[in-house]
């Protein structure tokens, strides 16, 4: 299960990176998409769709990160461990 969630998290990270690079910048220089004005979606619709998709990828990425953290914590916690030595030595 841990490996499955880790692979999903890596795919989401790559997807977020690609989605961010495809989005139009605020400076008006445009992203890497190279869309023309005669495309199927207008620039505003494509921007809104990419923004929504990026948001959902980020939410899923956060859920995967939190679940990996919980799995790692539970795997390394065999029981309570005391930092203080409770046995008396020398007797």
Number of C-alpha atoms within 10 A of each C-alpha: 7 12 9 8 17 15 12 15 20 13 14 21 16 12 17 19 12 13 18 16 14 17 20 21 13 8 6 7 8 14 15 14 10 9 15 10 9 8 9 10 13 13 16 10 11 17 16 13 14 17 16 12 16 20 14 14 20 16 13 16 21 14 14 19 15 12 15 18 13 11 14 12 11 11 9 8 9 8 7 6 7 7 6 6 7 7 7 6 6 4 4
